[in-house]
Amino acid sequence: MRPRQTRPRLLQAMLDAFSLPDLRRKILITFGILVVFRLVAHVTLPGVNLGALEDLFESNAMLGMFDFFSGGAMRNFSVVALGVYPYITATIVMQLMTPVIPRLQALAREGEAGRNRINMITHWLVVPMAGLGGYGQIILLRSQGAVDSVDLLPTVAMVLAIVAGTMFLVWLGEQITQYGIGNGISIIIFAGIVAGLPEMLGRGVMTVEQGPPWGLIFFIIVGLATTVVIVIFTEAHRRIPVQYAKSVFRGGRMYRQSGSTYIPLRVNTAGMIPLIFGMALMLFPGIIASYFANPTGVDPNFANSIMNLFNPEAALPMGFFYWGLFFFMVVAFAFFYTMVTFQQQDLPGVLQRQGGFIPGIRPGKQTAGYLNGVINHITWGGALFLAGVAIMPFVAREITNVQMLQLSSFGMLIVVGVVLDTMKQMEAQLTMRRYEGFIK
């Protein structure tokens, strides 16, 4: 028996990947860029009181969740404190605006040149979004005593540094996409989340000292089960059979030939976008209210009431409001974003132009109605899955009493999705060279 058959399939695939010079170069470039990202994440902005900043993050669950996604960059309030999330927001805005603005629709139909123009507009849109986000964070930290300077010039310099840091991360992600293993922006986010896992797990272990250890064990079991469910629903799709008819000339005569394939309609077409929308809207009222109230104040007022109402760590029964509203918002955004994406794809029109048809369904309106019915039906499964995963941290916390809100569904979806996409890309590279890949 050959030695490569005696090794585990995943280990052998990794060895095969590093044995290829071009693929090994891409992997090493990706790791090098991630090292640069982690180094920049520790470059703190001037005028920041690190002691007060640490106390603020210990007492504010919302800031702790943002810090988890930035890989500790926000806790240090570094130049990349916002990460690449302004770019993600700008991309989502452009996706939603494309069907509405005729000029963007025309650019989307121009192929590669049009996509490059839209990408350039997206990059320009990142600048004001990063500036507004950075200024908001500075004002919030200044109100809590974590930023010392109140002068205009230092504030402008800090905002410009945050904008530059965000654009630098976007550039690093594009270098990974072009010269590395691909999915650069997603890998940057993935690296930030993974970098915060050791500290998060350490805090989870510390909470067990106040109670029996079975809570942490059950929490880990729930996390693993949730990961399995995420993998299943991420890969789940319904195959719609499609047939194509074409004419070929042979010997001076025309013959009709037909071929069959299928359209994979994903159960979770929206991906993690509904969670981004839902989380942003749920955190926004609390963040705005924090500008006008002292979270540690004793006297209740309207701003403190809003902060408590939209606090993800609120105790029952008030916690039901936050997580219940989060559940329904994720379901609504899942349907909304799926419908927007499906309309942009225009699958009925593409099939008709390419001479394809669904067996038993007439082309045109009947095909459009059939596909709309299918996508509406399977979206219920994807929407309920996303909403269930969204409230899983709350359910696990109430059952196990383990306070690890940072391990959110959003982070788990990103980690699992990036790992699956990276494995598929590595699989494709190995398959082209007749190697066995990661996925059997």
C-alpha positions, 0 to 999 in steps of 0.5 A: 500500500502506498504511504499516502493512503495510510495518512489521514485525508486532511493531513495528506491534502495539507501536505499536497498543498505545501508540495506545490510551489505556486499553492505554497507561495499563496499560502505563505503570502496569506499568512504573511499578510495576516501577520501584518494585520495582527501587528497593526491591530496593536498600534494604539491611537495617541491620547487614549487612556488604556486603563479607562478603556479596559474598564469600559470594555469590561462593563459594556457588552456591546463594545465587547462584542465589537472587540471580539470581531476586531480581534482586540483592535478596538480594545486597544483602540488601534488604527484598525479599530473598525476593521473592514466593517465599513467596507462590508457596509458599503458593499451591502449598500451598493448591492441594495442600491443597484436595483434602484438606481438606473445608472448602477443597473447599467454598470452592472450589465457592462461585465467586468468593466462595470463591476470595476466601476462599482467596486471603485464607487464602493471604495470611495463610499468606505471613506465617509462611513469609516470617518463617521464610525471612527468619530462616533467611537471617539465621542463615545470613548471620550464621554467615558473618559477613555480619550483624553484630548478634546481639541479639534486637531487631535480629533481630526488626526484620530479620525484620519488615522482610523480611515487610513487603517480601514483602507489599509485593511481593505487593501490587505484583503485585496492582496490576499484575493489577488496573490493569496488563497482568495476571499481576502476580506473574509479571511481578514475578518476570520483572523480577527475573530480567531485571534480573540478566541483564546481570551474569550475561552479563558473568560468562559472558564473563569465564570465556571469558578462561580458554579458547577463545571457542567455549564461550560461543558454543555455550552461547548456541546451546544457550540459544536452542535450549532457548528454542525447545523451551520455547515449543513444549512450553509451547504444545503440547496435544492436542485432545479432540473434544467434542460437545454436544446441546441442545434448542431450541423453534421454532414450538411444536415442540422440535428437537435441535441439536448443536455440536462443540468440543474440550478442549485438554489441555496436554502440560505441564499442571504448568507450572514447579511440578515444577521449583520442588518439585525445586529446593527439595528439592535445595537444602534439605539443602545449606542445612541442612548449611551451618548446621553447617559451614564451606564453606571448612574443610579437614577433612572432616566429615559436614556438608561431605559433605552440602553437596558432595553437594547442590552444583549445581557439584560436579565429576564424578562427584559431579555426576551424583548431584545432577543425576540425582536432580534429573531423576527428581524433576522427572519424579515431581513432574510426574506428581504435580502433573498428576494433582492438578490434573486431579482438581480440574478434574473434566472428566468430571463437567463434560462430563456436567453440560453435556450434552457427550460425547466421540464414541465414548466413553460418559459417566461412567466410560468418559470418565474412564478415557479422559481419564486415559489421555490425560493420562497418555500426554501427561504423559510428554512434558511430564515428560521435557521439564521434566526435560531442561530442568532438567539443561540447565545441567549439560549445557551447563556440562560441554560448554562449560565456561562457569560460568553456573549462574544461567541455570537452566531455572526462570528460562528457563521463567518468562521465556518463559512470562511473555512468551507470556502477556503477548503473548496478553493484548495480542493479545486487547486488540488483537483486540477493537479490530480491530487486528492483534496479536503472534501471527499 
